[in-house]
Amino acid sequence: MDQLIVEFDKALRTLFAPARTVRPVPGGDMPDTLLSDAQREHVAGLMRVNHCGEICAQALYQGQAIMSRDASVRRELEQASNEETEHLAWTEQRIAELGGRKSLLNPLWYGGSLALGMLAGRLGDRWNLGFLAETERQVEAHLGGHLDQLPAEDQKSRETIRQMKIDEARHADTAIGLGAQELPGPVKAAMKIMARVMTTTSYRV
């Protein structure tokens, strides 16, 4: 029962409490660039997608850690989760600066990601780590796409996304170093389809 309360508290904090960061916000000391209304709305939408992705990451890591049998794997999942919490704080701040809002569907995505993380963890730690590595690879590629979409003058958002991309690549490398199992092609393809649905929806809602 105690563990259930702790995990429920994590979910509430992720979804409804302001996220905190230990590291300075990348680009936080840079002045805001004057953007057109259309540019501002577009960047806010991109940041909303990234924030939603971090909500999903928190739930995935939580589900995977719950089911993991290996203490060292759980520690790595918790460390990655802490950095993803910082990403939450960074994207929250940037969304607010742009006058945007977070996705209304975050609770739905959190619940689905938690279930998926628990399923991955149930399959064993090598598959659990493989799922983590592939998730981070896809997120890294997704963030690279956002760097290409940002207005050239918006260096503030660019710095935040660039550091997030670096962190995600490191998480993938860590999972591989711990013995991650390469996922089958159809599983990778299914993950990409699910990610596309999430990103397309959260950009607008």
ZAKE-732429 format. One record per residue (C-alpha): residue number from 1; residue in one letter; x, y negated, z. Coordinates in Angstrom, 3 decimals, padded with zeros to 6 digits. Layout:
BEGIN
BAKE NUM a X Y Z
...
***
This chain:
BEGIN
BAKE 1 m 000.000 000.000 000.000
BAKE 2 d 002.854 -002.398 000.829
BAKE 3 q 004.410 -001.829 -002.594
BAKE 4 l 001.063 -002.447 -004.279
BAKE 5 i 000.728 -005.787 -002.471
BAKE 6 v 004.270 -006.779 -003.470
BAKE 7 e 003.642 -005.958 -007.136
BAKE 8 f 000.299 -007.770 -007.132
BAKE 9 d 002.004 -010.810 -005.612
BAKE 10 k 004.589 -010.733 -008.424
BAKE 11 a 001.819 -010.771 -010.986
BAKE 12 l 000.059 -013.728 -009.368
BAKE 13 r 003.288 -015.704 -009.099
BAKE 14 t 004.190 -015.028 -012.717
BAKE 15 l 000.798 -016.041 -014.051
BAKE 16 f -000.182 -018.929 -011.806
BAKE 17 a 002.748 -020.307 -009.781
BAKE 18 p 005.307 -022.744 -011.266
BAKE 19 a 008.424 -020.802 -012.242
BAKE 20 r 011.759 -021.779 -010.724
BAKE 21 t 015.245 -021.847 -012.184
BAKE 22 v 018.673 -021.634 -010.579
BAKE 23 r 020.573 -022.724 -013.660
BAKE 24 p 020.070 -026.225 -015.044
BAKE 25 v 017.546 -026.401 -017.867
BAKE 26 p 019.532 -026.237 -021.136
BAKE 27 g 019.267 -029.625 -022.805
BAKE 28 g 017.528 -031.022 -019.746
BAKE 29 d 019.843 -034.031 -019.587
BAKE 30 m 019.322 -034.873 -023.261
BAKE 31 p 016.963 -037.720 -024.182
BAKE 32 d 013.703 -036.826 -025.894
BAKE 33 t 013.716 -037.466 -029.625
BAKE 34 l 010.797 -039.283 -031.179
BAKE 35 l 008.729 -036.660 -032.992
BAKE 36 s 005.646 -037.102 -035.120
BAKE 37 d 002.350 -035.810 -033.737
BAKE 38 a 002.484 -032.851 -036.112
BAKE 39 q 006.059 -032.012 -035.114
BAKE 40 r 005.264 -032.305 -031.419
BAKE 41 e 002.247 -030.022 -031.786
BAKE 42 h 004.298 -027.484 -033.737
BAKE 43 v 007.153 -027.413 -031.221
BAKE 44 a 004.677 -027.135 -028.338
BAKE 45 g 003.140 -024.158 -030.145
BAKE 46 l 006.545 -022.509 -030.530
BAKE 47 m 007.312 -023.076 -026.863
BAKE 48 r 003.899 -021.685 -025.924
BAKE 49 v 004.759 -018.528 -027.868
BAKE 50 n 008.118 -018.300 -026.074
BAKE 51 h 006.474 -018.836 -022.702
BAKE 52 c 003.958 -016.100 -023.465
BAKE 53 g 006.832 -013.841 -024.463
BAKE 54 e 008.466 -014.435 -021.102
BAKE 55 i 005.192 -013.620 -019.339
BAKE 56 c 005.189 -010.325 -021.240
BAKE 57 a 008.848 -009.737 -020.350
BAKE 58 q 008.111 -010.152 -016.651
BAKE 59 a 005.317 -007.586 -016.865
BAKE 60 l 007.412 -005.153 -018.923
BAKE 61 y 010.317 -005.305 -016.494
BAKE 62 q 007.988 -004.945 -013.547
BAKE 63 g 006.334 -001.857 -015.026
BAKE 64 q 009.649 -000.317 -016.012
BAKE 65 a 011.193 -000.930 -012.586
BAKE 66 i 008.176 000.612 -010.830
BAKE 67 m 008.611 003.854 -012.761
BAKE 68 s 012.423 003.987 -012.970
BAKE 69 r 014.115 006.862 -011.128
BAKE 70 d 017.608 005.332 -011.133
BAKE 71 a 018.560 002.633 -008.619
BAKE 72 s 021.186 001.121 -010.948
BAKE 73 v 018.618 000.826 -013.742
BAKE 74 r 016.173 -000.830 -011.367
BAKE 75 r 018.852 -003.341 -010.358
BAKE 76 e 019.561 -004.220 -013.987
BAKE 77 l 015.845 -004.605 -014.685
BAKE 78 e 015.487 -006.895 -011.680
BAKE 79 q 018.494 -008.983 -012.783
BAKE 80 a 017.079 -009.339 -016.274
BAKE 81 s 013.698 -010.218 -014.785
BAKE 82 n 015.290 -013.001 -012.727
BAKE 83 e 016.779 -014.539 -015.864
BAKE 84 e 013.447 -014.200 -017.663
BAKE 85 t 011.888 -016.137 -014.757
BAKE 86 e 014.309 -018.946 -015.540
BAKE 87 h 013.184 -018.802 -019.147
BAKE 88 l 009.624 -019.179 -017.893
BAKE 89 a 010.620 -022.331 -016.019
BAKE 90 w 012.462 -023.764 -019.018
BAKE 91 t 009.610 -023.193 -021.440
BAKE 92 e 007.027 -024.464 -018.936
BAKE 93 q 008.967 -027.691 -018.542
BAKE 94 r 009.361 -028.194 -022.280
BAKE 95 i 005.677 -027.518 -022.926
BAKE 96 a 004.777 -030.147 -020.325
BAKE 97 e 007.211 -032.659 -021.833
BAKE 98 l 005.591 -032.150 -025.225
BAKE 99 g 002.096 -032.595 -023.811
BAKE 100 g 001.120 -029.018 -024.655
BAKE 101 r -000.470 -026.212 -022.660
BAKE 102 k 000.290 -022.596 -021.858
BAKE 103 s -001.569 -019.773 -023.592
BAKE 104 l -005.039 -019.042 -022.241
BAKE 105 l -004.469 -015.346 -022.952
BAKE 106 n -001.465 -014.902 -020.650
BAKE 107 p -003.341 -012.676 -018.145
BAKE 108 l -004.400 -010.360 -020.971
BAKE 109 w -000.873 -010.072 -022.347
BAKE 110 y 000.520 -009.546 -018.855
BAKE 111 g -001.804 -006.615 -018.156
BAKE 112 g -001.026 -004.943 -021.472
BAKE 113 s 002.716 -005.420 -021.069
BAKE 114 l 002.671 -004.049 -017.532
BAKE 115 a 000.952 -000.886 -018.729
BAKE 116 l 003.419 -000.556 -021.596
BAKE 117 g 006.376 -001.015 -019.252
BAKE 118 m 005.063 001.663 -016.911
BAKE 119 l 004.609 004.042 -019.842
BAKE 120 a 008.184 003.411 -020.993
BAKE 121 g 009.462 003.988 -017.468
BAKE 122 r 007.472 007.199 -017.161
BAKE 123 l 009.325 008.672 -020.141
BAKE 124 g 012.644 008.574 -018.276
BAKE 125 d 015.447 006.077 -017.814
BAKE 126 r 017.193 006.599 -021.171
BAKE 127 w 013.970 005.902 -023.057
BAKE 128 n 013.163 003.132 -020.587
BAKE 129 l 016.489 001.460 -021.386
BAKE 130 g 015.969 002.105 -025.092
BAKE 131 f 012.659 000.280 -024.947
BAKE 132 l 014.345 -002.582 -023.092
BAKE 133 a 017.165 -002.808 -025.649
BAKE 134 e 014.798 -002.824 -028.627
BAKE 135 t 012.519 -005.388 -026.985
BAKE 136 e 015.462 -007.718 -026.415
BAKE 137 r 016.745 -007.222 -029.962
BAKE 138 q 013.364 -008.200 -031.363
BAKE 139 v 013.067 -011.191 -029.028
BAKE 140 e 016.551 -012.345 -030.009
BAKE 141 a 015.576 -012.207 -033.687
BAKE 142 h 012.315 -013.988 -032.941
BAKE 143 l 014.156 -016.812 -031.162
BAKE 144 g 016.531 -017.111 -034.087
BAKE 145 g 013.496 -017.671 -036.296
BAKE 146 h 012.299 -020.422 -033.974
BAKE 147 l 015.666 -022.168 -034.216
BAKE 148 d 015.131 -022.293 -037.969
BAKE 149 q 011.622 -023.729 -037.541
BAKE 150 l 012.451 -026.516 -035.097
BAKE 151 p 012.695 -030.074 -036.419
BAKE 152 a 016.366 -030.870 -036.947
BAKE 153 e 016.181 -033.832 -034.568
BAKE 154 d 014.743 -031.829 -031.641
BAKE 155 q 018.036 -030.865 -030.026
BAKE 156 k 016.448 -030.579 -026.594
BAKE 157 s 014.235 -027.649 -027.567
BAKE 158 r 017.094 -026.187 -029.599
BAKE 159 e 019.401 -026.004 -026.571
BAKE 160 t 016.776 -024.194 -024.513
BAKE 161 i 016.039 -021.618 -027.193
BAKE 162 r 019.734 -021.115 -027.967
BAKE 163 q 020.505 -020.203 -024.330
BAKE 164 m 017.477 -017.920 -024.162
BAKE 165 k 018.754 -016.128 -027.261
BAKE 166 i 022.172 -015.632 -025.647
BAKE 167 d 020.579 -014.174 -022.521
BAKE 168 e 018.357 -011.781 -024.478
BAKE 169 a 021.342 -010.458 -026.453
BAKE 170 r 023.198 -009.810 -023.205
BAKE 171 h 020.225 -007.907 -021.760
BAKE 172 a 020.163 -005.663 -024.833
BAKE 173 d 023.916 -005.021 -024.590
BAKE 174 t 023.572 -004.149 -020.902
BAKE 175 a 020.808 -001.641 -021.611
BAKE 176 i 022.877 -000.017 -024.353
BAKE 177 g 025.890 000.156 -022.020
BAKE 178 l 023.769 001.974 -019.440
BAKE 179 g 022.871 004.698 -021.939
BAKE 180 a 019.790 003.462 -023.778
BAKE 181 q 018.228 005.930 -026.192
BAKE 182 e 017.687 004.576 -029.706
BAKE 183 l 013.955 004.420 -030.385
BAKE 184 p 012.405 006.132 -033.431
BAKE 185 g 011.663 003.900 -036.427
BAKE 186 p 007.850 004.168 -036.128
BAKE 187 v 008.014 003.009 -032.499
BAKE 188 k 010.130 -000.002 -033.471
BAKE 189 a 007.681 -000.837 -036.253
BAKE 190 a 004.716 -000.596 -033.864
BAKE 191 m 006.479 -002.920 -031.417
BAKE 192 k 007.013 -005.468 -034.214
BAKE 193 i 003.327 -005.354 -035.143
BAKE 194 m 002.272 -005.881 -031.529
BAKE 195 a 004.733 -008.765 -031.197
BAKE 196 r 003.388 -010.367 -034.375
BAKE 197 v -000.169 -010.224 -033.021
BAKE 198 m 000.935 -011.809 -029.739
BAKE 199 t 002.974 -014.583 -031.339
BAKE 200 t 000.339 -015.469 -033.910
BAKE 201 t -002.410 -015.604 -031.303
BAKE 202 s -000.503 -017.440 -028.583
BAKE 203 y 000.686 -020.121 -031.023
BAKE 204 r -002.947 -021.215 -031.328
BAKE 205 v -004.717 -020.064 -028.135
***
